């Protein structure tokens, strides 16, 4: 029993100590002149879907949930957000070149169709990101129309 208490003590001490390791959760300011929904004058319904399902990881408008402030979960959340922004950041949409925009729209369509985005683990805690088949079809149609008209 003495060994168990020591192990428990050191585990708790370690957990408390890792809380002192900071994780940057400050979003960069969003310039409406380059933000996707503003630049594309995205219809309200589509904008709500994109913001609800994509913006937490794919924009500079991330709203971190309470659990994202507890290490080591905070490290994982921040890593996912950083990776999401590397692949596509709607907040800086208009600074991308045409080829990159086309590629991002194409990839967005694929991931929505394959239901790999939003990530299944994200949907568990964010019900607004759990898109219905009709909502997925709406987003796919919107992105596809942009691709076909080359209006990206």
N, C-alpha and C positions, 0 to 999 in steps of 0.2 A: 504494500500500500504506500509505503514511503517513496518508492521509485515512481509510482504513478503520479503522486502529488508533485514530485520534482519535474517530471515530464510535462504535466499540466501547467505548472508555474512557468516554465521556460517557453512553452508554446504561447501562453497568454502574454508573456513579456515580449516575445518576438512579434506577436500580432500588434501589440500596442506600439512598439518601436517602428514597425513598417508604416504606421499611420503618419509618421513624421516625414516620410519621403513624399515631396510634393508632386502633384500631377497638374500640369497647366491646363486649365479648362476655360481660358479666356478666349472668346471668339474675336476674330479680327472684324473691324467695322465693315458693314455691307454697303457697297456703293450701288445704288439703285440703277445707275447707268450701265452696269455690266451684269446685274442679277437676272437670271433666266426669266422668272415670271414677270419681271418688269419690262425687260427688253423685248420679250416676245409677246407682251400684252396677253398673257395666258388667260383664257377664260376662268372665271371664279371656281367652277367645279373642278377643273383640271388642276388649277393652282392649289386648291385644298388637298387634292389627292397627292400631288407631288410633295407638298410641304408635310403632310401627315405621314407619308410612307418613305420619303427619301431625304428630306432636309436635315434630319438629325445627324446623319453620317456623311451626307454629300453636299454640305454647305457650311458657311460660316455662321449659321444660325442655330447651332446645336443647343438643345435644351437638355442638360445633363440631369438624369433622374437621381433621386436621393442615394440609391445604391452605388452610383458612380463616384461617390465621395469616400468609399471605404476600400482601402487597399486589402488585398491585391486586385479586387474587382475593378477598381478605378484604373489600374494599369491596362487591363484588358479592354475596357470601354474606350479609353483614350487611343489605344492602338487601333481599334476598329474604326474610330472616327478619322484618325490620320490616314489609314489605308483607304477609307472611303473617299476622302477628299483628294487623295492622289489619283484615283481612278476617274473621278468626276466631282467637280465642285460647282454647283449651280450658282453660287454667289459670285463667281468670276467668269461666267459663261462667255461673255462677249470679248474676253481677251484671248480666247482660244482661236486657233486658225480654223479655216473651213474643213480641212481634212480631219482634224481632231474632233470637231463638232460632229461631223458625219459619223465617224467611228464611235463616238460616245452615244449618239442616238441609236445607232445600230445595235450596240452592245446593250443599251437600256432595253430595247425591244426584246432582245434575246433573253435577258435575265428576267424580265417580267413574264414572258411566255413560259419559260422553264420553271417559274416560281422559285428561282434562287434568290430573288430580291423582291421585297425586303427579306432579309435573312430570317429563317424560321425561328431562331432563338430570339430575335428582336421582336417578332410578332407576339410572342408569349407575354411580354411586359408592356407592349404598346399596341393596344387593340385597334387604334386608328390606322395602323399600318397593315392590318389584316385585310387586304383588298379582296373584294368579291370578284368573281369571274367577269362580271359586267364592268366593274371599275378597271380591272386589268385591260379589258378590251378597249375601253375608252382611252386609257393612257397609250396603249399600243397604236391605236388609230391616230391619236394626236401626234405622236412622234413620227409615225409612218408618213403622215401628210407633210410634216416638215421635211422629211427626207426626200419625198417625191417632188416637192415644189422647190427644193434646195433653199428653203427659207430658214436657215439656221444661223 
